[in-house]
Amino acid sequence: MRWFWIDRFIEFESGSYAKSVKNVTLAEEHLHDHFPGFPVMPGSLMIEGMAQTGGILLGEINDFEHIVILAKVPQMTFHSWACPGDQLIYTAKITNAGEEGGAVDVTAMVGDRLVAEGSIIFVHLDQSDSEFGKIDQKNFVFSMNLLGILDVGQAGTGEDQA
């Protein structure tokens, strides 16, 4: 199972806010069991998508110098659901950014319909801490050529770029 719950950034203003897209598709295995006959995107995975949007936004402020970890979801309200064929737009706005971590306010929308809203708190971990094995946050977040999701507004032509 893949662990990236956003497909692409569509807006990215460093240190302020970001918007990302998650296309919900029936090809995702979790939708076959959640729920049989009425597949909906699990709320926990929407939270993860919003956290990935906000975590990358927060990490980018310091050029991914810190390991950014979701610490707490103090408030989240679900108003609706997302089904296969829906396009979720996650928005994260930084409300606090400091040496120890930060916080974002987040929303999930399908068109004009509010699906979820809340806040997420992150902490920064010290990369030099021996318990974390010197994790390279930038390589972790942007492995498998994920860096391309930050190419806001740059659509491919389908031609070989060799």
PyRosetta script that sets phi, psi and omega in degrees:
from pyrosetta import init, pose_from_sequence

init()
pose = pose_from_sequence("MRWFWIDRFIEFESGSYAKSVKNVTLAEEHLHDHFPGFPVMPGSLMIEGMAQTGGILLGEINDFEHIVILAKVPQMTFHSWACPGDQLIYTAKITNAGEEGGAVDVTAMVGDRLVAEGSIIFVHLDQSDSEFGKIDQKNFVFSMNLLGILDVGQAGTGEDQA")
pose.set_psi(1, 137.4)
pose.set_omega(1, 177.0)
pose.set_phi(2, -80.4)
pose.set_psi(2, 154.5)
pose.set_omega(2, -176.9)
pose.set_phi(3, -115.9)
pose.set_psi(3, 16.1)
pose.set_omega(3, 175.5)
pose.set_phi(4, -98.5)
pose.set_psi(4, 118.5)
pose.set_omega(4, -174.8)
pose.set_phi(5, -110.4)
pose.set_psi(5, 20.9)
pose.set_omega(5, 168.1)
pose.set_phi(6, -132.2)
pose.set_psi(6, 149.5)
pose.set_omega(6, -179.7)
pose.set_phi(7, -99.5)
pose.set_psi(7, -34.0)
pose.set_omega(7, -175.4)
pose.set_phi(8, -169.0)
pose.set_psi(8, 148.7)
pose.set_omega(8, 170.2)
pose.set_phi(9, -86.2)
pose.set_psi(9, 138.2)
pose.set_omega(9, 176.8)
pose.set_phi(10, -110.8)
pose.set_psi(10, -19.5)
pose.set_omega(10, 172.2)
pose.set_phi(11, -144.7)
pose.set_psi(11, 144.1)
pose.set_omega(11, 179.4)
pose.set_phi(12, -154.8)
pose.set_psi(12, 107.4)
pose.set_omega(12, 175.7)
pose.set_phi(13, -112.2)
pose.set_psi(13, 106.7)
pose.set_omega(13, -174.8)
pose.set_phi(14, -50.1)
pose.set_psi(14, 130.1)
pose.set_omega(14, 176.8)
pose.set_phi(15, 77.2)
pose.set_psi(15, 2.7)
pose.set_omega(15, -175.1)
pose.set_phi(16, -128.7)
pose.set_psi(16, -70.7)
pose.set_omega(16, -177.4)
pose.set_phi(17, -152.7)
pose.set_psi(17, 164.5)
pose.set_omega(17, 176.6)
pose.set_phi(18, -148.5)
pose.set_psi(18, 150.3)
pose.set_omega(18, 172.8)
pose.set_phi(19, -125.8)
pose.set_psi(19, 135.7)
pose.set_omega(19, 178.1)
pose.set_phi(20, -131.2)
pose.set_psi(20, 165.2)
pose.set_omega(20, -178.1)
pose.set_phi(21, -115.9)
pose.set_psi(21, 139.5)
pose.set_omega(21, 169.4)
pose.set_phi(22, -130.6)
pose.set_psi(22, 113.4)
pose.set_omega(22, 176.2)
pose.set_phi(23, -86.9)
pose.set_psi(23, 119.7)
pose.set_omega(23, -179.3)
pose.set_phi(24, -86.4)
pose.set_psi(24, 125.2)
pose.set_omega(24, -176.1)
pose.set_phi(25, -133.8)
pose.set_psi(25, 146.2)
pose.set_omega(25, -179.9)
pose.set_phi(26, -67.9)
pose.set_psi(26, -9.5)
pose.set_omega(26, 176.3)
pose.set_phi(27, -71.3)
pose.set_psi(27, -12.3)
pose.set_omega(27, 179.4)
pose.set_phi(28, -80.5)
pose.set_psi(28, 120.9)
pose.set_omega(28, -173.4)
pose.set_phi(29, -55.5)
pose.set_psi(29, -38.7)
pose.set_omega(29, -176.0)
pose.set_phi(30, -61.8)
pose.set_psi(30, -23.6)
pose.set_omega(30, -178.5)
pose.set_phi(31, -75.2)
pose.set_psi(31, -15.4)
pose.set_omega(31, -180.0)
pose.set_phi(32, -74.6)
pose.set_psi(32, -22.7)
pose.set_omega(32, -179.2)
pose.set_phi(33, -111.4)
pose.set_psi(33, -6.6)
pose.set_omega(33, -173.4)
pose.set_phi(34, -126.7)
pose.set_psi(34, 82.3)
pose.set_omega(34, -1.5)
pose.set_phi(35, -116.2)
pose.set_psi(35, 146.7)
pose.set_omega(35, 179.3)
pose.set_phi(36, -55.7)
pose.set_psi(36, 126.6)
pose.set_omega(36, -178.8)
pose.set_phi(37, 87.0)
pose.set_psi(37, -16.4)
pose.set_omega(37, 178.0)
pose.set_phi(38, -148.4)
pose.set_psi(38, 74.3)
pose.set_omega(38, -176.3)
pose.set_phi(39, -69.5)
pose.set_psi(39, 127.1)
pose.set_omega(39, 176.3)
pose.set_phi(40, -134.5)
pose.set_psi(40, 148.7)
pose.set_omega(40, 176.9)
pose.set_phi(41, -66.0)
pose.set_psi(41, 124.2)
pose.set_omega(41, 179.2)
pose.set_phi(42, -60.2)
pose.set_psi(42, 140.1)
pose.set_omega(42, 179.5)
pose.set_phi(43, -57.9)
pose.set_psi(43, -36.6)
pose.set_omega(43, -179.7)
pose.set_phi(44, -62.9)
pose.set_psi(44, -34.6)
pose.set_omega(44, 179.4)
pose.set_phi(45, -76.9)
pose.set_psi(45, -29.9)
pose.set_omega(45, 172.7)
pose.set_phi(46, -66.7)
pose.set_psi(46, -40.9)
pose.set_omega(46, 176.1)
pose.set_phi(47, -59.6)
pose.set_psi(47, -42.9)
pose.set_omega(47, 179.0)
pose.set_phi(48, -62.5)
pose.set_psi(48, -40.5)
pose.set_omega(48, 177.1)
pose.set_phi(49, -63.1)
pose.set_psi(49, -42.1)
pose.set_omega(49, 176.9)
pose.set_phi(50, -66.3)
pose.set_psi(50, -37.7)
pose.set_omega(50, 178.8)
pose.set_phi(51, -67.3)
pose.set_psi(51, -38.8)
pose.set_omega(51, 177.5)
pose.set_phi(52, -65.5)
pose.set_psi(52, -39.9)
pose.set_omega(52, 176.8)
pose.set_phi(53, -61.2)
pose.set_psi(53, -50.7)
pose.set_omega(53, -179.3)
pose.set_phi(54, -69.8)
pose.set_psi(54, -36.3)
pose.set_omega(54, 179.9)
pose.set_phi(55, -67.0)
pose.set_psi(55, -40.4)
pose.set_omega(55, 177.2)
pose.set_phi(56, -68.0)
pose.set_psi(56, -39.9)
pose.set_omega(56, 176.4)
pose.set_phi(57, -59.3)
pose.set_psi(57, -46.1)
pose.set_omega(57, -179.8)
pose.set_phi(58, -68.7)
pose.set_psi(58, -41.9)
pose.set_omega(58, 179.5)
pose.set_phi(59, -64.3)
pose.set_psi(59, -34.7)
pose.set_omega(59, -177.2)
pose.set_phi(60, -66.5)
pose.set_psi(60, -26.9)
pose.set_omega(60, -179.8)
pose.set_phi(61, -54.0)
pose.set_psi(61, -41.8)
pose.set_omega(61, -178.1)
pose.set_phi(62, -107.5)
pose.set_psi(62, 28.3)
pose.set_omega(62, 179.1)
pose.set_phi(63, 53.1)
pose.set_psi(63, 38.5)
pose.set_omega(63, 177.0)
pose.set_phi(64, 58.7)
pose.set_psi(64, 33.7)
pose.set_omega(64, 177.4)
pose.set_phi(65, -67.9)
pose.set_psi(65, -30.7)
pose.set_omega(65, -178.2)
pose.set_phi(66, -107.3)
pose.set_psi(66, 153.3)
pose.set_omega(66, 169.5)
pose.set_phi(67, -82.6)
pose.set_psi(67, 120.6)
pose.set_omega(67, -177.0)
pose.set_phi(68, -100.4)
pose.set_psi(68, 120.5)
pose.set_omega(68, -175.8)
pose.set_phi(69, -124.3)
pose.set_psi(69, 134.7)
pose.set_omega(69, 173.6)
pose.set_phi(70, -63.1)
pose.set_psi(70, 124.5)
pose.set_omega(70, -178.0)
pose.set_phi(71, -104.8)
pose.set_psi(71, -37.4)
pose.set_omega(71, -171.3)
pose.set_phi(72, -162.1)
pose.set_psi(72, 143.8)
pose.set_omega(72, 171.6)
pose.set_phi(73, -116.5)
pose.set_psi(73, 87.3)
pose.set_omega(73, -173.8)
pose.set_phi(74, -70.5)
pose.set_psi(74, -23.0)
pose.set_omega(74, -178.5)
pose.set_phi(75, -154.1)
pose.set_psi(75, 129.8)
pose.set_omega(75, 174.9)
pose.set_phi(76, -152.5)
pose.set_psi(76, 128.8)
pose.set_omega(76, 177.9)
pose.set_phi(77, -122.7)
pose.set_psi(77, 129.0)
pose.set_omega(77, 176.2)
pose.set_phi(78, -101.6)
pose.set_psi(78, 125.7)
pose.set_omega(78, -178.4)
pose.set_phi(79, -103.9)
pose.set_psi(79, -21.6)
pose.set_omega(79, -172.5)
pose.set_phi(80, -158.2)
pose.set_psi(80, -163.5)
pose.set_omega(80, -179.1)
pose.set_phi(81, -135.0)
pose.set_psi(81, 169.2)
pose.set_omega(81, 175.3)
pose.set_phi(82, -125.2)
pose.set_psi(82, 131.5)
pose.set_omega(82, -176.6)
pose.set_phi(83, -117.2)
pose.set_psi(83, 164.9)
pose.set_omega(83, 176.0)
pose.set_phi(84, -52.5)
pose.set_psi(84, 134.9)
pose.set_omega(84, -176.5)
pose.set_phi(85, 98.7)
pose.set_psi(85, -16.5)
pose.set_omega(85, 178.2)
pose.set_phi(86, -80.5)
pose.set_psi(86, 151.7)
pose.set_omega(86, 173.2)
pose.set_phi(87, -115.5)
pose.set_psi(87, 112.0)
pose.set_omega(87, 177.6)
pose.set_phi(88, -81.9)
pose.set_psi(88, 134.7)
pose.set_omega(88, 172.5)
pose.set_phi(89, -112.9)
pose.set_psi(89, 114.1)
pose.set_omega(89, 177.8)
pose.set_phi(90, -95.0)
pose.set_psi(90, 133.1)
pose.set_omega(90, 174.8)
pose.set_phi(91, -121.1)
pose.set_psi(91, 133.4)
pose.set_omega(91, 175.8)
pose.set_phi(92, -126.3)
pose.set_psi(92, 130.2)
pose.set_omega(92, 177.6)
pose.set_phi(93, -122.5)
pose.set_psi(93, 125.6)
pose.set_omega(93, 180.0)
pose.set_phi(94, -69.4)
pose.set_psi(94, 127.4)
pose.set_omega(94, 175.7)
pose.set_phi(95, -108.4)
pose.set_psi(95, -17.9)
pose.set_omega(95, -179.8)
pose.set_phi(96, -159.7)
pose.set_psi(96, 131.6)
pose.set_omega(96, 175.4)
pose.set_phi(97, -140.8)
pose.set_psi(97, 124.3)
pose.set_omega(97, -179.2)
pose.set_phi(98, -147.5)
pose.set_psi(98, -172.9)
pose.set_omega(98, -177.8)
pose.set_phi(99, -64.5)
pose.set_psi(99, -34.4)
pose.set_omega(99, -175.7)
pose.set_phi(100, -88.8)
pose.set_psi(100, -13.1)
pose.set_omega(100, -178.8)
pose.set_phi(101, 155.5)
pose.set_psi(101, -146.6)
pose.set_omega(101, -178.8)
pose.set_phi(102, -176.1)
pose.set_psi(102, -178.8)
pose.set_omega(102, -179.3)
pose.set_phi(103, -141.5)
pose.set_psi(103, 150.9)
pose.set_omega(103, 177.1)
pose.set_phi(104, -135.1)
pose.set_psi(104, 148.5)
pose.set_omega(104, 166.6)
pose.set_phi(105, -95.9)
pose.set_psi(105, 138.4)
pose.set_omega(105, -174.3)
pose.set_phi(106, -131.9)
pose.set_psi(106, 153.2)
pose.set_omega(106, 170.7)
pose.set_phi(107, -138.3)
pose.set_psi(107, 156.6)
pose.set_omega(107, 171.7)
pose.set_phi(108, -128.1)
pose.set_psi(108, 125.0)
pose.set_omega(108, -177.8)
pose.set_phi(109, -125.0)
pose.set_psi(109, 148.5)
pose.set_omega(109, 166.3)
pose.set_phi(110, -121.5)
pose.set_psi(110, 106.4)
pose.set_omega(110, -172.8)
pose.set_phi(111, 61.7)
pose.set_psi(111, -127.0)
pose.set_omega(111, 178.8)
pose.set_phi(112, -92.0)
pose.set_psi(112, 1.7)
pose.set_omega(112, -175.5)
pose.set_phi(113, -92.2)
pose.set_psi(113, 122.3)
pose.set_omega(113, 175.9)
pose.set_phi(114, -74.9)
pose.set_psi(114, 121.6)
pose.set_omega(114, -179.7)
pose.set_phi(115, -96.2)
pose.set_psi(115, -44.7)
pose.set_omega(115, -178.6)
pose.set_phi(116, -154.4)
pose.set_psi(116, 154.7)
pose.set_omega(116, 175.4)
pose.set_phi(117, -151.6)
pose.set_psi(117, 148.9)
pose.set_omega(117, 179.8)
pose.set_phi(118, 176.9)
pose.set_psi(118, -159.4)
pose.set_omega(118, 178.1)
pose.set_phi(119, -138.6)
pose.set_psi(119, 150.9)
pose.set_omega(119, -178.9)
pose.set_phi(120, -133.9)
pose.set_psi(120, 137.2)
pose.set_omega(120, 178.2)
pose.set_phi(121, -111.4)
pose.set_psi(121, 136.4)
pose.set_omega(121, 179.7)
pose.set_phi(122, -119.6)
pose.set_psi(122, 154.4)
pose.set_omega(122, 171.3)
pose.set_phi(123, -121.0)
pose.set_psi(123, 154.2)
pose.set_omega(123, 173.3)
pose.set_phi(124, -97.8)
pose.set_psi(124, 133.5)
pose.set_omega(124, 173.8)
pose.set_phi(125, -104.5)
pose.set_psi(125, 149.5)
pose.set_omega(125, 180.0)
pose.set_phi(126, -79.8)
pose.set_psi(126, 117.3)
pose.set_omega(126, -179.0)
pose.set_phi(127, -62.7)
pose.set_psi(127, -23.0)
pose.set_omega(127, -178.5)
pose.set_phi(128, -84.1)
pose.set_psi(128, -6.8)
pose.set_omega(128, 178.6)
pose.set_phi(129, -64.0)
pose.set_psi(129, 124.5)
pose.set_omega(129, -174.9)
pose.set_phi(130, -62.3)
pose.set_psi(130, -24.3)
pose.set_omega(130, 179.3)
pose.set_phi(131, -67.0)
pose.set_psi(131, -21.9)
pose.set_omega(131, -177.0)
pose.set_phi(132, -99.5)
pose.set_psi(132, 5.0)
pose.set_omega(132, 174.8)
pose.set_phi(133, 58.4)
pose.set_psi(133, 30.6)
pose.set_omega(133, 178.9)
pose.set_phi(134, 52.1)
pose.set_psi(134, 53.9)
pose.set_omega(134, 178.1)
pose.set_phi(135, -63.8)
pose.set_psi(135, 133.9)
pose.set_omega(135, 175.8)
pose.set_phi(136, -96.7)
pose.set_psi(136, 100.2)
pose.set_omega(136, -176.1)
pose.set_phi(137, -55.9)
pose.set_psi(137, -41.3)
pose.set_omega(137, -177.2)
pose.set_phi(138, -64.1)
pose.set_psi(138, -42.6)
pose.set_omega(138, 178.8)
pose.set_phi(139, -69.9)
pose.set_psi(139, -34.2)
pose.set_omega(139, 178.9)
pose.set_phi(140, -66.8)
pose.set_psi(140, -51.3)
pose.set_omega(140, -177.5)
pose.set_phi(141, -65.7)
pose.set_psi(141, -38.5)
pose.set_omega(141, -173.4)
pose.set_phi(142, -108.1)
pose.set_psi(142, 27.0)
pose.set_omega(142, 174.8)
pose.set_phi(143, -69.5)
pose.set_psi(143, 165.6)
pose.set_omega(143, 178.9)
pose.set_phi(144, 57.5)
pose.set_psi(144, 36.5)
pose.set_omega(144, 178.8)
pose.set_phi(145, 59.8)
pose.set_psi(145, 28.7)
pose.set_omega(145, 179.6)
pose.set_phi(146, -68.3)
pose.set_psi(146, -17.2)
pose.set_omega(146, -179.8)
pose.set_phi(147, -53.1)
pose.set_psi(147, -29.4)
pose.set_omega(147, -179.5)
pose.set_phi(148, -60.7)
pose.set_psi(148, -19.9)
pose.set_omega(148, 179.5)
pose.set_phi(149, -68.2)
pose.set_psi(149, -17.1)
pose.set_omega(149, 177.3)
pose.set_phi(150, -86.1)
pose.set_psi(150, -4.6)
pose.set_omega(150, 177.1)
pose.set_phi(151, -77.6)
pose.set_psi(151, 75.5)
pose.set_omega(151, -174.2)
pose.set_phi(152, -63.7)
pose.set_psi(152, 127.9)
pose.set_omega(152, 174.1)
pose.set_phi(153, 75.1)
pose.set_psi(153, 11.5)
pose.set_omega(153, -180.0)
pose.set_phi(154, -109.1)
pose.set_psi(154, 97.4)
pose.set_omega(154, -179.9)
pose.set_phi(155, -86.9)
pose.set_psi(155, 144.9)
pose.set_omega(155, 177.3)
pose.set_phi(156, -74.7)
pose.set_psi(156, 159.4)
pose.set_omega(156, 179.6)
pose.set_phi(157, -98.5)
pose.set_psi(157, -12.5)
pose.set_omega(157, -177.7)
pose.set_phi(158, 89.3)
pose.set_psi(158, -3.3)
pose.set_omega(158, -180.0)
pose.set_phi(159, -88.8)
pose.set_psi(159, 150.3)
pose.set_omega(159, 178.1)
pose.set_phi(160, -66.6)
pose.set_psi(160, 128.4)
pose.set_omega(160, -177.3)
pose.set_phi(161, -98.9)
pose.set_psi(161, 19.0)
pose.set_omega(161, -177.8)
pose.set_phi(162, -60.5)
pose.dump_pdb("model.pdb")
